[in-house]
């Protein structure tokens, strides 16, 4: 196949370097920035000599119309030059598009292949355990999501929480019951969960609540230890999670429960950081002495007790758990800082299993848990190249002039952006759509005010996507870039 890659003047050297070793040609359009390439620029290339023309992934134009007119396949390539080699290597895996960058298409294809590969996998422990419709101990690690203090929630609140966890990817819904919970309330919470989900567990030490939950049809009971071992008398075909920090004791309890015909899952209890290594060691030690029993690990014990973003912590815990041979990850989202943990562990469970099956590190899977950082540094050399072409004007602060049309209050409501004008008109939606609607309604008259509103709306949108607080006219707090680092430097 004869391939032509089209780029702009500034990216020429970078593109030539990226396609070295591939049987492709490069045409440099008469424009500095590749993203500004238009159909008029493309038509000046020797298109008829090629079977495929690859454009910059962010180039805007009616490429389908141009393709039909010139009779040559013209499609979008990658947004970033660094991804171009990967696109060229995998052209047989994707149908390139006129509107969607090839890097996004390829990522989706790879992710789909990875998910299918993991879902087909049935490797696991000798004695996997069924929890309702879910099998723990077979294939990837399953995610058990606990609803903390479920008995204290109204019916609607509990239903909403269950629905949220299921949408986030939870495999099993766990009804968390506080020590002081009323047994009747606990039974109702379990029954509601069973109406919403086909894999439900209950987490309680109460003998009476376990009895009622089993009678209601719960699929798994957490957590049974030497202190409430009598609860085994109540458990029939349900799975039971046996817990202990002592590996020798846990092994004895597991063997005892199995002799009584119980479907057992073991939990060595994961402790918070600074006790983390020793508790992880327990899991590794247990897996050495027992390769038959499914193992559950409580990742939430770490994320809830650590003031750090949960995304990377959950990813690392999942990778370690897969390496040890853990079969289920237990978590909750009891605090705002751990929101998203169920989804993070679900993605991480696929990444970890795929890495194990492919015998590669958990990267380049089409799936990732990157939130604020990127894999590819885009156009590091651009500053130097642009500085040769233009003179830079340093922006200076100017005085405030009120817009005669009035002011806005911007905030986030139910994860959506709302711009409230002083006239009483409120506009809700994405940053782009709110901007367009505000202009359409004639609620803004000054360019500096429009620029300000655009900035604030985008900040609000970023905050909403990241689950962060947004306060108008305040900078977003991105942790390491906050005053915490300055404080440490000043103290030291």
C-alpha positions in Angstrom: 0.0 0.0 0.0 1.3 3.4 -1.0 0.9 5.8 1.9 1.3 9.6 2.1 1.5 11.4 5.5 0.6 15.1 5.3 1.9 17.5 8.0 2.7 21.2 8.6 6.1 23.0 8.5 6.7 23.0 12.2 6.2 19.3 12.6 8.1 18.3 9.5 11.3 17.0 11.3 9.3 15.2 14.0 7.1 13.5 11.5 10.1 12.4 9.3 11.7 10.9 12.4 8.5 9.1 13.4 8.0 7.4 10.0 11.6 6.4 9.6 11.6 2.7 8.8 8.1 2.7 7.3 7.4 2.7 3.5 5.6 6.0 3.5 6.2 9.5 2.0 5.7 12.8 3.7 4.2 15.9 2.2 4.6 19.2 4.0 1.7 21.5 3.5 2.1 25.3 3.1 1.0 26.0 6.7 3.0 26.2 10.0 0.7 24.3 12.3 -0.5 20.9 11.1 -3.9 21.2 12.8 -4.7 24.1 10.5 -4.4 22.0 7.3 -7.4 22.5 5.0 -8.7 20.6 2.0 -7.1 23.3 -0.2 -3.7 22.5 1.3 -4.2 18.8 0.8 -5.3 19.1 -2.9 -1.8 20.5 -3.7 -0.2 17.1 -2.7 0.3 14.4 -5.4 -2.7 12.5 -4.1 -3.1 10.3 -7.2 0.2 8.5 -6.5 -1.1 7.0 -3.3 -3.6 4.5 -2.0 -4.0 6.2 1.4 -3.5 9.8 2.6 -3.1 10.3 6.4 -3.9 13.7 7.8 -3.1 15.1 11.2 -5.7 13.7 13.6 -7.0 17.2 14.6 -7.3 18.6 11.1 -10.7 20.1 10.4 -12.4 19.8 7.0 -14.9 17.9 4.9 -12.5 15.0 4.2 -15.2 12.7 2.9 -16.2 15.1 0.2 -12.6 15.6 -0.8 -12.0 11.9 -0.9 -14.9 11.3 -3.2 -13.9 14.2 -5.4 -10.2 13.1 -5.9 -10.8 9.4 -5.8 -8.2 8.7 -3.1 -8.7 7.4 0.4 -8.1 10.4 2.7 -8.4 9.7 6.5 -7.4 11.2 9.8 -4.2 9.9 11.4 -3.0 10.5 14.9 -3.4 13.7 16.9 0.2 13.4 18.3 3.1 12.6 16.1 4.5 10.2 18.7 1.5 7.9 18.1 2.1 7.8 14.3 4.3 4.7 14.3 1.7 2.8 16.3 -1.0 3.7 13.8 1.2 2.6 10.8 1.9 -0.7 12.5 -1.8 -1.4 13.1 -3.5 -0.2 9.9 -4.9 -3.7 9.4 -6.7 -3.5 12.7 -8.8 -0.4 12.2 -11.1 1.2 9.7 -9.8 4.8 9.5 -12.3 7.7 9.8 -12.9 11.1 8.2 -13.9 12.5 11.6 -12.3 10.4 14.4 -8.5 10.4 14.9 -6.9 7.1 14.2 -5.3 7.0 17.7 -8.7 7.0 19.3 -10.0 4.3 17.0 -6.9 2.1 17.7 -7.2 2.6 21.4 -10.8 1.4 21.3 -9.9 -1.6 19.2 -7.1 -2.6 21.5 -9.3 -2.1 24.5 -12.0 -4.3 23.0 -9.6 -7.1 22.2 -8.2 -6.9 25.8 -11.6 -7.0 27.4 -12.6 -10.0 25.2 -9.4 -11.8 26.0 -9.8 -11.3 29.8 -13.5 -12.3 29.7 -12.6 -15.5 27.9 -10.1 -16.5 30.5 -11.2 -19.1 33.0 -7.9 -19.8 34.8 -8.1 -19.6 38.6 -8.0 -21.5 41.9 -8.9 -25.1 42.3 -12.1 -24.4 44.1 -13.8 -21.3 42.8 -16.8 -20.0 44.7 -20.1 -18.8 43.2 -21.6 -15.7 44.6 -25.0 -15.4 42.9 -24.3 -15.0 39.2 -20.6 -14.2 39.8 -17.8 -16.7 40.2 -14.9 -15.7 42.5 -11.7 -17.6 41.9 -12.1 -17.9 38.1 -10.7 -15.4 35.6 -10.1 -11.8 36.5 -10.5 -10.4 40.1 -14.1 -9.5 40.9 -15.0 -6.2 42.5 -17.1 -6.3 45.7 -18.5 -2.8 46.4 -19.7 -2.1 50.0 -22.5 0.3 50.8 -21.5 1.6 54.2 -24.2 1.9 56.8 -26.8 0.7 54.2 -29.5 0.4 56.9 -29.3 4.1 57.6 -30.2 5.0 54.0 -33.8 5.5 52.7 -35.1 3.1 50.1 -34.5 5.6 47.3 -31.0 6.4 48.6 -30.1 2.7 48.8 -31.5 2.0 45.3 -29.6 4.9 43.9 -26.3 3.8 45.5 -26.7 0.2 44.2 -27.5 1.5 40.7 -24.4 3.8 40.8 -22.1 0.9 42.0 -23.5 -1.4 39.2 -23.0 1.3 36.6 -19.4 1.7 37.9 -18.7 -1.9 37.3 -19.3 -3.6 40.7 -19.6 -7.4 40.3 -21.0 -7.9 43.8 -23.0 -5.5 46.0 -22.2 -5.7 49.7 -24.7 -4.4 52.2 -22.6 -2.9 55.0 -24.4 -3.1 58.4 -23.2 -1.0 61.4 -22.8 -2.7 64.8 -25.9 -1.0 66.2 -28.1 -1.7 63.2 -31.7 -3.0 63.7 -32.0 -6.5 62.4 -35.3 -5.8 60.6 -33.8 -2.8 58.8 -30.8 -4.9 57.7 -33.1 -7.6 56.3 -35.0 -5.0 54.3 -31.8 -3.6 52.9 -30.6 -7.0 51.9 -34.0 -7.8 50.2 -33.8 -4.5 48.3 -30.3 -5.2 47.1 -31.4 -8.7 45.9 -34.2 -7.0 43.9 -31.6 -4.8 42.2 -28.7 -7.2 41.8 -28.0 -10.9 41.3 -24.8 -11.0 43.4 -25.3 -9.7 47.0 -23.3 -10.0 50.2 -23.9 -8.8 53.7 -21.1 -7.5 56.0 -22.0 -8.0 59.7 -20.9 -9.8 62.8 -24.4 -10.0 64.1 -25.7 -13.6 64.4 -29.4 -12.5 64.1 -28.7 -10.3 61.0 -26.8 -13.1 59.3 -29.7 -15.5 60.0 -32.2 -13.1 58.5 -30.0 -12.3 55.5 -29.5 -16.0 54.7 -33.2 -16.6 55.0 -33.8 -13.6 52.6 -31.5 -15.3 50.0 -28.2 -13.4 50.3 -25.4 -14.9 48.3 -22.4 -14.2 50.5 -21.7 -13.5 54.2 -18.8 -11.3 55.4 -17.0 -11.4 57.7 -16.7 -14.6 59.9 -13.8 -15.0 62.3 -12.9 -17.1 65.3 -15.0 -14.7 67.4 -18.3 -15.4 65.5 -17.6 -18.8 64.1 -21.0 -19.9 65.3 -22.4 -18.1 62.3 -21.3 -21.0 60.2 -24.3 -22.9 61.6 -26.6 -20.5 59.7 -24.8 -20.6 56.4 -25.9 -23.1 53.8 -25.0 -22.8 50.1 -23.9 -19.1 50.5 -20.3 -18.1 50.2 -18.6 -17.1 53.4 -15.6 -14.9 53.9 -13.3 -16.1 56.7 -11.0 -13.4 58.1 -7.9 -13.3 60.2 -4.6 -11.4 60.4 -2.9 -14.7 61.5 -2.1 -16.8 58.5 -1.9 -20.0 60.5 -5.2 -19.3 62.2 -6.8 -18.3 58.9 -5.7 -21.6 57.3 -7.2 -23.6 60.2 -10.5 -21.7 60.1 -10.7 -22.1 56.3 -10.1 -25.8 56.6 -12.6 -26.1 59.4 -15.3 -24.3 57.4 -14.6 -26.5 54.3 -15.0 -29.7 56.3 -18.4 -28.4 57.2 -19.2 -28.1 53.5 -19.0 -24.3 53.3 -18.0 -22.3 50.2 -15.1 -20.4 51.6 -13.3 -17.3 50.6 -10.3 -16.2 52.7 -9.3 -12.6 53.7 -6.0 -11.9 55.4 -7.1 -8.3 56.1 -5.2 -5.5 54.3 -4.0 -2.8 56.7 -3.5 0.9 56.1 -0.1 2.3 54.9 2.9 1.8 57.2 1.4 -1.6 58.0 0.7 -2.3 54.3 3.8 -4.4 53.5 3.3 -6.8 56.4 -0.3 -7.3 55.5 0.5 -7.8 51.8 3.1 -10.4 53.0 0.3 -12.2 54.8 -1.6 -12.6 51.5 1.5 -13.9 49.8 2.2 -16.3 52.6 -1.4 -17.6 52.6 -1.3 -18.2 48.9 1.8 -20.3 49.3 0.1 -22.6 51.9 -3.3 -22.6 50.2 -3.6 -22.5 46.4 -7.2 -23.8 46.4 -9.2 -21.2 48.2 -10.3 -17.9 46.6 -8.8 -14.9 48.3 -10.4 -11.4 48.9 -8.4 -8.3 49.6 -9.9 -5.1 51.0 -8.4 -2.3 48.9 -10.8 0.2 50.6 -8.8 -0.1 53.8 -5.9 1.7 52.1 -7.7 4.3 50.0 -10.0 5.4 52.8 -7.1 5.7 55.3 -4.7 7.6 53.0 -4.9 11.2 51.9 -3.8 10.6 48.3 -5.7 10.2 45.1 -7.3 6.8 44.9 -6.7 6.2 41.2 -3.0 5.2 41.3 -3.4 3.5 44.7 -6.2 1.3 43.4 -4.2 0.5 40.2 -1.1 -0.5 42.2 -3.0 -2.6 44.7 -4.8 -4.4 41.9 -1.5 -5.2 40.1 0.0 -6.5 43.4 -3.1 -8.5 44.2 -3.0 -10.1 40.7 0.6 -11.0 41.2 -0.1 -12.6 44.6 -3.1 -14.5 43.3 -6.0 -12.6 44.9 -9.4 -13.3 43.4 -11.6 -10.4 44.6 -11.1 -6.8 45.5 -13.3 -5.2 48.2 -13.8 -1.5 48.3 -16.2 1.3 49.2 -16.7 4.9 48.4 -17.5 6.1 51.9 -15.7 9.4 51.5 -15.6 12.0 48.7 -11.8 11.4 48.1 -12.5 7.8 47.2 -15.3 8.5 44.8 -14.7 6.4 41.6 -12.9 3.6 43.4 -15.3 0.9 42.2 -14.7 2.0 38.6 -11.0 2.3 39.1 -10.7 -1.2 40.5 -12.8 -2.7 37.7 -10.6 -1.1 35.1 -7.5 -2.1 37.0 -8.7 -5.7 37.3 -8.9 -6.0 33.5 -5.5 -4.3 33.1 -3.9 -6.6 35.7 -5.3 -9.8 34.2 -4.5 -8.7 30.6 -0.9 -8.0 31.7 -0.7 -11.5 33.3 -2.1 -13.2 30.2 0.1 -11.3 27.8 3.1 -11.5 30.0 3.7 -7.8 29.6 3.6 -4.8 31.9 0.1 -3.2 32.3 0.5 -0.6 29.6 -0.6 0.0 26.0 -3.8 -2.0 26.6 -6.3 0.6 25.3 -7.3 0.8 28.9 -5.7 3.1 31.4 -6.2 4.9 34.7 -4.3 8.1 33.8 -6.2 11.1 35.1 -4.1 14.2 35.0 -0.8 12.9 33.5 -0.1 11.7 29.9 2.0 9.0 28.4 3.2 11.2 25.5 4.8 14.7 25.8 3.4 16.6 22.9 5.7 18.9 20.8 8.3 19.7 23.5 10.3 21.4 20.8 7.4 23.6 19.6 8.3 26.6 21.9 11.8 26.9 20.3 10.4 26.6 16.8 7.6 29.1 17.3 9.9 31.6 19.0 11.8 31.8 15.7 8.7 32.7 13.8 6.9 35.2 16.1 7.5 37.9 18.7 5.9 37.1 22.0 3.9 39.8 23.8 3.7 39.5 27.6 0.2 39.9 28.8 -0.4 42.6 31.4 -3.3 42.7 33.9 -6.0 45.3 33.0 -8.6 47.0 35.2 -12.0 45.6 35.7 -14.9 47.0 33.7 -18.4 45.7 34.5 -20.5 44.3 31.6 -23.6 46.5 31.2 -25.6 43.3 30.5 -24.9 42.1 34.0 -22.9 39.4 36.0 -22.9 35.6 36.2 -22.6 33.2 39.1 -21.1 29.9 37.9 -21.3 26.7 39.9 -21.7 22.9 39.6 -25.1 21.3 40.3 -25.5 17.5 40.1 -22.2 17.3 38.1 -23.5 19.8 35.5 -22.3 23.4 35.0 -24.8 26.1 35.7 -24.3 29.8 34.7 -26.8 32.0 36.6 -27.3 35.5 35.2 -28.3 38.3 37.6 -31.5 38.7 35.5 -32.6 35.3 36.9 -31.9 33.3 33.7 -29.9 30.1 34.4 -28.1 28.1 31.6 -27.1 24.5 32.2 -24.9 22.1 30.2 -21.3 21.7 28.9 -18.9 24.6 28.9 -19.2 25.0 25.2 -23.0 24.8 25.1 -23.4 27.2 27.9 -21.1 29.7 26.2 -23.1 29.4 23.0 -26.5 29.8 24.7 -25.3 32.8 26.8 -24.3 34.6 23.6 -27.5 33.5 21.8 -29.6 35.0 24.6 -27.7 38.3 24.5 -26.6 38.1 28.1 -23.1 39.3 27.4 -21.8 42.4 25.6 -18.0 42.8 26.3 -15.3 40.6 24.8 -13.3 40.7 28.1 -16.4 39.5 30.0 -16.9 36.7 27.4 -13.3 35.6 27.7 -13.7 35.6 31.5 -16.9 33.5 31.4 -15.3 31.1 29.0 -12.3 30.5 31.3 -14.5 30.0 34.4 -16.9 27.7 32.5 -13.9 25.5 31.4 -12.5 25.5 35.0 -16.0 24.3 36.2 -16.1 21.6 33.5 -12.7 20.3 34.5 -13.6 20.3 38.2 -16.9 18.4 37.4 -15.1 15.8 35.4 -12.4 15.3 38.1 -15.0 15.3 40.9 -13.3 18.3 42.5 -14.9 21.4 44.1 -15.3 24.5 42.0 -15.4 28.0 43.4 -15.7 30.9 41.0 -12.6 33.1 40.7 -10.5 30.6 42.7 -7.8 28.4 41.1 -8.4 24.6 40.9 -6.5 22.7 43.5 -4.3 20.0 41.9 -2.7 18.6 45.0 1.1 18.7 44.4 0.6 22.2 42.8 -1.2 23.5 45.8 0.3 25.3 48.8 1.2 22.0 50.5 4.6 21.8 48.6 5.4 25.4 49.4 4.6 24.7 53.1 7.0 21.8 53.1 9.7 23.8 51.5 9.3 26.7 54.0 9.4 24.3 57.0 12.5 22.5 55.8 
